[in-house]
Amino acid sequence: MKKSKEIVHRVSAVYDWLVQQLSAGSTRAGRCDICGRCCDFESFGHRLFVTTPEILYLADKLGEQNIGQMTTGQCPWLQDGKCAIHRYRFADCRIFCCKGDAEFQADLSEAAVKKFKALCDEFQIPYRYVDLSIALQNFSPPKT
């Protein structure tokens, strides 16, 4: 149990780091209008990939029983055009902005993924970087 709390704490630190990086690169990061369009993956034409530590973080914040399936081409937490988990959203949700510089976002996403992979190595948990629908379909918290 202590190990899983430390993982959650460390994911939170990565998210805080992302806030700093996005602030420092604000002109390249773009400004999100929180329109929810990008959360409709199918119609927006993209996919959201998440890592094992991020799913563990979300399960801790929402409760494991609230990690459900993705039954449409939309994020399951898109409600009334808004993100219902905005405070706990994934790294790529924090990074992506349809008005932002794609190269800046890709570099930042790659750096975040490296941090999450290092967490998996450190805490000896399986590393996965998969489409959100697959991550949710296969969600089973590892013994930590």
N, C-alpha and C positions, 0 to 999 in steps of 0.2 A: 504494500500500500504506500509506504514512504517513497518508494522508487517511482510510482506513477505520479505522485504529487510533485516530485522533483522534475519529472518530464513536463508536466503541465506548466510549472514555473518557468522552465527553460524555453518552452514554446512561447510563452508570454513575453519573455525577454527578446526572442527573435522578432515577434510582432512589434515590440517597442523599437527595436533597431530599424525595422522597416519604416516606421513613422519618421524616424530621424532621417533616413535616407531619402524618403519621399519629400520631406520638408527641404532638405538640402538641394534636391534636384527639382524643385517645384515647377520651374519653367518647362522642364522636360517631362515631368510626371503628368502634367495636365490637371485639370480640375474636374472631379466627378460631380455630376449633377444629381446623382442617386436616382436616375430615371428607371433603373431596373431592366433596361433593354438587354444588357449583356448577361443577365441571369436567365434569360430565355435562350439557352445555348443553341437549340435547334434553329430558331429563326435568326439568331445573331450570327450563326455560322462558326461557332467555336466550341471548345470543350474546356472543362475545368479539371485540372489534375491536382491531386492532393497527396500528401505524404502520410505515413503511419503516425508520426507524432501529432500532426494536425488533427487527425481523426480522434486520437486519444484525448487531446485538449478539448475538442468539441464535445465528446462524450462526457467528460468531466464537468463541463460547464452546463450542458443541457440535461444530463442524465442519460445513461446508456439506453434506457427504454425509449428515449426520444430520437434515437438515431434510426430513422426509417429508410425505406426504399425510395429511389428516384423513379417514379412511375410515368413521367412524361419527359419531354426534352427540356424541361425547366428545372431550375434548382428547386428542391422541395421546400426551401425556406423563403421562396419568393411569394409574398402574400400581399395582395392588393397593390401590386406594382412596387413593393418595397421589400428590403431584406429584413426578415424577422430575426436574424441572428447577426446583424451588422456588427455588434460589439465583439462577437466571437468569430467573425468570418475568417476564411482561409487566407493564406499569404497571397495567392494570386488574385483573390478578390480585392485585397488591399492594394495590390500593385497595378492591376489593369485599370486603365481609363481609356475610353474610346477616343478621347481627344489628346492622349499622351503620345510620347515618342516611343515607338515600338522597340527600337534598339535599347533604349534606356530601361524599358520594362523587362525585356528579355534578359539583360545583364543582371538586373536586380533579382529577377525570379531565379536565375541560375545560382546566384550567391545565396539566396534563401534556401534553395534545395540542398546546397552543400552543407549548410548549417543543420538542416533537418537530418540529412544522412549521417552527419557526425554524431548527432544525438542518438540515432539508432545504433551506431557502432559503440558508442560509450555505454549505453544502457542495455546493449545486447538484445535489442528487439528487432523483428524483421523490418527491413526497409522496403517500402513499396511507394512508388510514385505512379499512381494510376488515375484514370478517369473517375470523377466523383461517383458516377452511377455504379461502377464496379466496386469502388471502395465501400459504398453503402451496402451493396448487395452482399459483399463478403465480410462485413463488419463482425468482428469477434475480438473483443479486447484481449490482447496477449496477457499472459500472467506476468505481472510486473511487481 
